[in-house]
Amino acid sequence: MAERRIVAVTAGLGVPSSSRMLADQLGAAAQARLQELGHHAVLTTYELREYAVDIANAMVSGYAAPKLESLLNEVADADALIAVSPVFSASMSGLFKSFFDVMDKDALDAKPVLAGATGGSARHSMVLDFALRPLFAYLRARVTPTAVYAAPDDWGAGGDGVSALDERVRRAAAELATLLGDAPSDRPRRETGESLPFEQLLAQIQPRG
């Protein structure tokens, strides 16, 4: 049975947060679908609020502290990524965007990604198309056709016990499983090491003639 490693990152600030709840649903659905396809899926979820200070420091210094560097490597080495952001000021949260700003620009190259977002109103669902999709397209990820948005009204079950959110989650998870089925199972792990001092990095920049 092939193993697939999925990392989920969420940028909710509350405990618990709706973003974490959505990521958990997406992850569980993806694991179930992969199991049906004969794969063993290992899911690990990280809440970016626990890395907020390190992310801010990395933004201004260019250096990722060991805890943040470990997470960045986990995302880069994963077979697939689930990424969920709350909506702040009609877009993805600053914490969410900053995390991907400090990530190596090639870390998500060709990686299957399932994007999700949560907010206080269904009116913000377009954040998936005007903010998250362009971000992951820029990073050259393979984004599932279905992205999932959850507003407060989405958390209730429908008349048959299955809500519209449940249906979207299952469809997106099936799409992620399909992308994973097309991807090689032996993705090479990146070598990790200590980051060079900022002054040394600057010294390696050669002036153009």
C-alpha positions in Angstrom: 0.0 0.0 0.0 1.5 3.3 -1.1 1.9 6.0 1.5 0.9 9.6 0.9 2.0 12.4 3.2 -0.5 15.3 3.5 0.3 18.4 5.5 -2.5 20.8 6.4 -1.9 24.4 7.5 -4.5 26.7 9.0 -4.4 30.4 9.9 -7.2 30.6 12.3 -6.6 32.7 15.5 -9.3 31.3 17.8 -9.2 28.0 19.8 -11.0 26.2 18.3 -11.1 28.0 15.0 -13.5 27.4 12.1 -10.4 27.2 9.8 -9.0 24.3 11.8 -12.4 22.6 11.7 -12.6 22.9 8.0 -9.0 21.6 7.6 -9.9 18.6 9.8 -12.9 17.8 7.6 -10.9 18.1 4.4 -8.0 16.1 5.7 -10.3 13.3 7.0 -12.2 13.2 3.7 -8.9 13.0 1.7 -7.6 10.2 3.9 -10.8 8.2 3.5 -10.8 8.6 -0.3 -7.1 7.7 -0.6 -7.8 4.6 1.6 -10.5 3.6 -0.9 -7.9 3.9 -3.7 -5.5 1.7 -1.9 -3.2 4.3 -0.4 -2.2 4.9 3.2 -2.5 8.7 3.9 -0.6 10.3 6.8 -2.0 13.6 7.7 -0.3 16.2 9.9 -2.0 19.6 10.7 -0.2 22.8 11.8 -1.8 26.0 13.1 0.1 29.0 11.9 -0.8 31.1 14.9 1.8 29.0 16.8 4.4 30.3 14.4 3.3 33.9 14.1 6.3 35.5 15.8 8.8 33.4 13.8 7.0 34.2 10.6 7.1 37.9 11.3 10.8 37.7 12.2 11.5 35.8 9.0 9.7 38.5 7.0 12.1 41.2 8.2 15.3 39.2 8.6 15.1 36.6 5.8 16.0 34.0 8.4 13.6 31.2 9.5 14.0 30.1 13.1 14.5 26.3 13.5 10.8 25.7 14.5 9.6 27.6 11.4 12.3 26.0 9.2 11.1 22.6 10.2 7.5 23.4 9.2 8.6 24.9 5.9 10.5 21.7 5.2 7.5 19.6 6.2 5.3 21.4 3.6 8.0 21.2 0.9 8.5 17.4 1.5 4.8 16.6 1.7 3.0 14.9 -1.2 0.1 17.3 -0.9 -1.0 20.4 1.0 -4.3 21.5 2.5 -4.3 25.2 3.2 -7.1 27.0 4.9 -7.3 30.7 5.8 -9.9 32.8 7.5 -11.1 35.9 5.6 -9.9 39.2 7.0 -10.7 42.5 5.3 -12.1 40.7 2.3 -9.0 38.6 1.6 -6.8 35.9 3.1 -5.3 36.7 6.5 -1.9 38.4 6.7 -0.6 35.5 8.7 -1.5 33.0 6.0 0.0 35.2 3.2 3.1 35.9 5.2 3.8 32.1 5.7 3.8 31.6 2.0 5.9 34.7 1.5 8.7 33.3 3.6 8.5 29.9 1.8 11.0 29.0 -0.9 9.4 29.9 -4.2 9.9 26.4 -5.6 8.6 24.5 -2.6 5.1 24.0 -4.0 6.2 23.4 -7.6 3.7 20.8 -9.1 2.5 19.9 -5.6 -1.3 19.0 -5.3 -3.0 21.7 -3.1 -6.5 21.9 -1.7 -7.4 25.4 -0.7 -10.1 26.4 1.8 -11.4 29.5 3.5 -13.8 30.4 6.3 -15.6 33.6 7.0 -18.6 35.3 8.7 -20.6 35.6 5.5 -21.1 33.6 2.3 -20.4 36.9 0.5 -16.7 36.4 1.1 -16.6 33.0 -0.8 -15.0 34.7 -3.8 -11.8 35.0 -1.8 -11.0 31.5 -3.1 -10.9 32.7 -6.7 -9.5 36.2 -6.4 -6.9 35.6 -3.6 -6.0 32.0 -2.9 -6.0 30.6 -6.4 -3.7 33.3 -7.8 -1.3 32.7 -4.9 -1.0 29.0 -5.5 -0.9 29.5 -9.3 2.0 31.9 -8.8 3.8 29.2 -6.7 3.1 26.7 -9.6 1.0 24.3 -7.4 -1.6 22.0 -8.8 -4.8 23.2 -7.2 -7.9 21.1 -7.1 -10.7 22.4 -9.3 -12.9 22.6 -6.2 -11.9 24.9 -3.4 -14.0 24.9 -0.2 -15.5 27.9 1.6 -17.4 27.6 4.8 -19.6 30.3 6.3 -21.4 30.0 9.7 -24.6 28.7 8.0 -22.7 25.9 6.3 -21.9 23.9 9.4 -25.5 22.6 9.9 -26.6 19.4 8.3 -29.2 19.2 5.5 -32.5 17.4 5.7 -30.9 14.1 4.8 -28.1 14.6 7.3 -25.6 15.7 4.5 -24.9 19.4 4.2 -23.8 21.2 1.1 -20.5 21.7 2.8 -20.1 18.0 3.3 -20.6 17.5 -0.4 -18.1 20.2 -1.4 -15.6 18.7 1.1 -16.0 15.2 -0.4 -15.7 16.4 -4.0 -12.6 18.5 -3.2 -11.0 15.6 -1.3 -11.7 13.2 -4.2 -10.0 15.7 -6.6 -7.0 15.9 -4.3 -6.8 12.1 -4.2 -6.9 12.0 -8.0 -4.0 14.5 -8.2 -2.1 12.5 -5.7 -2.7 9.3 -7.7 -1.0 11.0 -10.6 2.0 12.1 -8.6 5.1 9.9 -7.8 5.1 8.4 -4.3 8.8 8.8 -3.9 9.1 12.6 -3.8 12.7 13.3 -2.7 13.1 14.8 0.7 15.0 18.1 0.8 18.2 18.3 2.6 18.1 20.6 5.6 20.8 22.5 7.3 21.5 25.7 9.1 20.8 28.9 7.2 23.8 31.0 6.4 24.2 34.4 8.1 22.6 37.2 6.3 26.0 38.9 5.7 27.3 35.7 4.1 24.3 35.5 1.8 24.8 39.1 0.7 28.5 38.3 0.0 27.5 35.6 -2.4 25.5 37.9 -4.6 27.6 38.6 -7.6 27.2 42.0 -9.4 26.0 41.8 -12.9 28.2 43.1 -15.6 
